[in-house]
Amino acid sequence: MGEVVNLRQAKKQAARKAARSVADASAAKHGRTKAERELEKARAKKAVRELDGHKRDTK
């Protein structure tokens, strides 16, 4: 005999899998998340601030 399967759980699991595949395709299509873009922007600003902090006055 085969395993007993709860159809309600199987349907939910299949729906989750389908939703995840759609989300992965969308993420690949549209690139980075908002959080990733903001993190990159913040890191760039910090690098500029640190570089400016290390400059010497020439006068």
C-alpha positions in Angstrom: 0.0 0.0 0.0 1.0 3.6 -0.5 1.3 6.3 2.0 -1.8 8.1 3.3 -1.9 11.7 2.1 -3.8 14.5 3.6 -5.3 16.2 0.5 -5.7 19.6 2.3 -2.0 19.7 3.2 -1.0 18.5 -0.2 -3.0 21.2 -1.9 -1.5 23.9 0.4 2.0 22.6 -0.3 1.5 22.6 -4.0 0.1 26.2 -3.8 3.2 27.3 -1.8 5.5 25.7 -4.3 3.8 27.4 -7.3 3.8 30.8 -5.5 7.5 30.4 -4.7 8.3 29.6 -8.3 6.4 32.7 -9.5 8.2 34.8 -6.9 11.6 33.5 -8.0 10.8 34.3 -11.6 9.7 37.7 -10.7 12.8 38.4 -8.6 15.0 37.3 -11.4 13.1 39.5 -13.8 13.1 42.6 -11.8 16.5 42.4 -10.0 17.3 43.4 -6.5 14.9 44.1 -3.6 14.4 47.5 -2.2 16.3 46.6 0.9 19.3 45.5 -1.2 19.2 48.8 -3.2 19.1 50.9 0.0 21.9 48.9 1.6 24.1 49.5 -1.5 23.3 53.2 -1.5 24.1 53.5 2.3 27.4 51.7 1.8 28.3 54.0 -1.1 27.5 57.1 1.1 29.6 55.7 3.9 32.6 55.1 1.6 32.4 58.7 0.4 32.3 60.0 3.9 35.2 57.9 5.0 37.3 58.9 2.0 36.5 62.6 2.6 37.5 62.1 6.2 41.0 60.9 5.2 41.8 63.9 2.9 44.5 66.3 4.1 44.2 70.0 4.0 46.8 71.4 1.6 46.8 75.0 2.7 
